[in-house]
Amino acid sequence: MNGDRTPHMNRPPSRQFPRREHTAPPPPLDRERAVAELKRFLDLAVSEMGLAVEFEASAPAGDEAEVIVIFTGADQELLLENDAELLLSLEHIAHRWLRLDPRLHDRVKFDSGEYRAARLAELKLSARVAAQRVRETGQPFQFNPMSSRERRIVHLELNGAAGVRTESEGSGDRRQLVVYPASPPNKR
């Protein structure tokens, strides 16, 4: 029978595509438009979710590259539960709402209750403790999966640290940072 072919027979063989490296600089962030759109998005989202929070979206004068949204109010703790899962989810959706180039995601940040500052300090301390452990044991240390933003913080904290090197391994939501003992110079 001519029409009895299975659908997969006409598909090309699957292949892995290499990661694209961005060589051009990211487009500029239109901070005023981003603030206006974030207000429009968050008015709708906060209302529809029934959250008892207020927010302030701003483009601080001292920092030309960033837009920051700060949440306060009775449901502030709800935003921060489970490692700020709801706060970070709202931020992720906002990036999509703004149709931001992925290279600009780090420039639009949501915060509540100084979560960002506390998390930054926690990541830096964890990086230093992991590096010390690797130097003492000679064994690699693997962090739990984390976002690209958090992996970058750890990479930067350990950049140039004596006796260790870092690499990201895995893919997607399971991507992890690993701290390795530094390779001897003649083996690299």
Secondary structure as a PSIPRED ss2 file (coil, helix, strand):
# PSIPRED VFORMAT (PSIPRED V4.0)

   1 M C   1.000  0.000  0.000
   2 N C   1.000  0.000  0.000
   3 G C   1.000  0.000  0.000
   4 D C   1.000  0.000  0.000
   5 R C   1.000  0.000  0.000
   6 T C   1.000  0.000  0.000
   7 P H   0.000  1.000  0.000
   8 H H   0.000  1.000  0.000
   9 M H   0.000  1.000  0.000
  10 N H   0.000  1.000  0.000
  11 R C   1.000  0.000  0.000
  12 P C   1.000  0.000  0.000
  13 P C   1.000  0.000  0.000
  14 S C   1.000  0.000  0.000
  15 R C   1.000  0.000  0.000
  16 Q C   1.000  0.000  0.000
  17 F C   1.000  0.000  0.000
  18 P C   1.000  0.000  0.000
  19 R C   1.000  0.000  0.000
  20 R C   1.000  0.000  0.000
  21 E C   1.000  0.000  0.000
  22 H C   1.000  0.000  0.000
  23 T C   1.000  0.000  0.000
  24 A C   1.000  0.000  0.000
  25 P C   1.000  0.000  0.000
  26 P C   1.000  0.000  0.000
  27 P C   1.000  0.000  0.000
  28 P C   1.000  0.000  0.000
  29 L C   1.000  0.000  0.000
  30 D C   1.000  0.000  0.000
  31 R H   0.000  1.000  0.000
  32 E H   0.000  1.000  0.000
  33 R H   0.000  1.000  0.000
  34 A H   0.000  1.000  0.000
  35 V H   0.000  1.000  0.000
  36 A H   0.000  1.000  0.000
  37 E H   0.000  1.000  0.000
  38 L H   0.000  1.000  0.000
  39 K H   0.000  1.000  0.000
  40 R H   0.000  1.000  0.000
  41 F H   0.000  1.000  0.000
  42 L H   0.000  1.000  0.000
  43 D H   0.000  1.000  0.000
  44 L H   0.000  1.000  0.000
  45 A H   0.000  1.000  0.000
  46 V H   0.000  1.000  0.000
  47 S H   0.000  1.000  0.000
  48 E H   0.000  1.000  0.000
  49 M H   0.000  1.000  0.000
  50 G C   1.000  0.000  0.000
  51 L C   1.000  0.000  0.000
  52 A C   1.000  0.000  0.000
  53 V C   1.000  0.000  0.000
  54 E E   0.000  0.000  1.000
  55 F E   0.000  0.000  1.000
  56 E E   0.000  0.000  1.000
  57 A E   0.000  0.000  1.000
  58 S E   0.000  0.000  1.000
  59 A C   1.000  0.000  0.000
  60 P C   1.000  0.000  0.000
  61 A C   1.000  0.000  0.000
  62 G C   1.000  0.000  0.000
  63 D C   1.000  0.000  0.000
  64 E C   1.000  0.000  0.000
  65 A C   1.000  0.000  0.000
  66 E C   1.000  0.000  0.000
  67 V E   0.000  0.000  1.000
  68 I E   0.000  0.000  1.000
  69 V E   0.000  0.000  1.000
  70 I E   0.000  0.000  1.000
  71 F E   0.000  0.000  1.000
  72 T E   0.000  0.000  1.000
  73 G C   1.000  0.000  0.000
  74 A C   1.000  0.000  0.000
  75 D C   1.000  0.000  0.000
  76 Q H   0.000  1.000  0.000
  77 E H   0.000  1.000  0.000
  78 L H   0.000  1.000  0.000
  79 L H   0.000  1.000  0.000
  80 L H   0.000  1.000  0.000
  81 E H   0.000  1.000  0.000
  82 N H   0.000  1.000  0.000
  83 D H   0.000  1.000  0.000
  84 A H   0.000  1.000  0.000
  85 E H   0.000  1.000  0.000
  86 L H   0.000  1.000  0.000
  87 L H   0.000  1.000  0.000
  88 L H   0.000  1.000  0.000
  89 S H   0.000  1.000  0.000
  90 L H   0.000  1.000  0.000
  91 E H   0.000  1.000  0.000
  92 H H   0.000  1.000  0.000
  93 I H   0.000  1.000  0.000
  94 A H   0.000  1.000  0.000
  95 H H   0.000  1.000  0.000
  96 R H   0.000  1.000  0.000
  97 W H   0.000  1.000  0.000
  98 L H   0.000  1.000  0.000
  99 R C   1.000  0.000  0.000
 100 L C   1.000  0.000  0.000
 101 D C   1.000  0.000  0.000
 102 P H   0.000  1.000  0.000
 103 R H   0.000  1.000  0.000
 104 L H   0.000  1.000  0.000
 105 H H   0.000  1.000  0.000
 106 D H   0.000  1.000  0.000
 107 R H   0.000  1.000  0.000
 108 V E   0.000  0.000  1.000
 109 K E   0.000  0.000  1.000
 110 F E   0.000  0.000  1.000
 111 D E   0.000  0.000  1.000
 112 S E   0.000  0.000  1.000
 113 G C   1.000  0.000  0.000
 114 E C   1.000  0.000  0.000
 115 Y H   0.000  1.000  0.000
 116 R H   0.000  1.000  0.000
 117 A H   0.000  1.000  0.000
 118 A H   0.000  1.000  0.000
 119 R H   0.000  1.000  0.000
 120 L H   0.000  1.000  0.000
 121 A H   0.000  1.000  0.000
 122 E H   0.000  1.000  0.000
 123 L H   0.000  1.000  0.000
 124 K H   0.000  1.000  0.000
 125 L H   0.000  1.000  0.000
 126 S H   0.000  1.000  0.000
 127 A H   0.000  1.000  0.000
 128 R H   0.000  1.000  0.000
 129 V H   0.000  1.000  0.000
 130 A H   0.000  1.000  0.000
 131 A H   0.000  1.000  0.000
 132 Q H   0.000  1.000  0.000
 133 R H   0.000  1.000  0.000
 134 V H   0.000  1.000  0.000
 135 R H   0.000  1.000  0.000
 136 E H   0.000  1.000  0.000
 137 T H   0.000  1.000  0.000
 138 G C   1.000  0.000  0.000
 139 Q C   1.000  0.000  0.000
 140 P C   1.000  0.000  0.000
 141 F E   0.000  0.000  1.000
 142 Q E   0.000  0.000  1.000
 143 F C   1.000  0.000  0.000
 144 N C   1.000  0.000  0.000
 145 P C   1.000  0.000  0.000
 146 M C   1.000  0.000  0.000
 147 S C   1.000  0.000  0.000
 148 S H   0.000  1.000  0.000
 149 R H   0.000  1.000  0.000
 150 E H   0.000  1.000  0.000
 151 R H   0.000  1.000  0.000
 152 R H   0.000  1.000  0.000
 153 I H   0.000  1.000  0.000
 154 V H   0.000  1.000  0.000
 155 H H   0.000  1.000  0.000
 156 L H   0.000  1.000  0.000
 157 E H   0.000  1.000  0.000
 158 L H   0.000  1.000  0.000
 159 N C   1.000  0.000  0.000
 160 G C   1.000  0.000  0.000
 161 A C   1.000  0.000  0.000
 162 A C   1.000  0.000  0.000
 163 G C   1.000  0.000  0.000
 164 V E   0.000  0.000  1.000
 165 R E   0.000  0.000  1.000
 166 T E   0.000  0.000  1.000
 167 E E   0.000  0.000  1.000
 168 S E   0.000  0.000  1.000
 169 E E   0.000  0.000  1.000
 170 G C   1.000  0.000  0.000
 171 S C   1.000  0.000  0.000
 172 G H   0.000  1.000  0.000
 173 D H   0.000  1.000  0.000
 174 R H   0.000  1.000  0.000
 175 R C   1.000  0.000  0.000
 176 Q E   0.000  0.000  1.000
 177 L E   0.000  0.000  1.000
 178 V E   0.000  0.000  1.000
 179 V E   0.000  0.000  1.000
 180 Y E   0.000  0.000  1.000
 181 P E   0.000  0.000  1.000
 182 A C   1.000  0.000  0.000
 183 S C   1.000  0.000  0.000
 184 P C   1.000  0.000  0.000
 185 P H   0.000  1.000  0.000
 186 N H   0.000  1.000  0.000
 187 K H   0.000  1.000  0.000
 188 R C   1.000  0.000  0.000
